Amino acid sequence: MTVFVYDKTFEGLLTVVFDAYSRRSFPDLLLAEGEPFPLFYDEAVTICTDDAKVDRVWKGLQKRLSAMALSVITVAWLSELPGADMLLFRYIRKAIDAPHTIELNFGDPDVLEVSKVWKKVTNERLRVIQFLRFQKAADGTFFAAVKPVYNVLPLTLLHLKDRFADQCWLLYDLRREYGYYYDLKEATEVRFEEKEAHLLSGLLSEELMDADEKLFQKMWKTYFKSIAIKERLNPKLHRQHMPARFWKYMPEKL
């Protein structure tokens, strides 16, 4: 068994692809530095991310796959599922070695599985966009927090910058402890060394809220309750269309 150790970034994965072909030795297992090795293995190789190698591999893939297939690869990477990197390595290797494009060959188990992972991530992106609730802070910034199953925040930026182009906002991922701040021009990734209460709970405290925010939340709750028809309540269907894991960040459900 051959083990490759790398930094668990997408650029690192592309470097792994380059070095594997250069060495003519392909990994059976991909690990991050510090992860425990299997009990038995033949060789361990440490891979250092190299931008030049990344660029060459990506340009090679652009010649073999459509823009949509390249997007599928990058979106599937954001799943962060166990073994996703090895799955994508096999997919990329097949794309390089095949005489024709593999992207629609769903008879191949790896192509099919990458497609399934892509669908899971894109569905989670849609849920985040649907159930996102911004709260206005006293300084005029709109704050929203989510805890998505997959790392989908980067996939929401295009929509949010278009939908809320005239507002400064901060979108924060509670699970991965990072977010994006939009300053009316561009969205910048941000991280916080010290986490205030709202970065842990996902909700602004009353002293941080804009003066009208509490009133708007009360009005929204009243509207939400007034349109509900008690005789037609269907909790199971409600949870199916609005997963309960989002409720704690939605004013109308508090």
Buried (B, 14 or more C-beta within 10 A) or exposed (E): EBBBBBBBBBBBBBBBBBBBBEEEEBBEBBBEEEEEEEEEEEEBBEBEBBEEBBEBBBEBBEEBBEEEBBBBBBBBBBBBBEEBBBBBBBBBBBBBEEEEEBBEEEEBEBBEBBBEBBEBBBEBBEBBBEBBBBBBBEEEBBBBBBBBBBBBBBBBBEBBBEEBEEBBBBBBBBEEEBBBBBEEEEBEEEEEEEEEEBBEEBBBEEEBBBEEBBEBBEEBBEEEEEEEEEEEEEEEEEEEEBBEBBEEBBBBBE
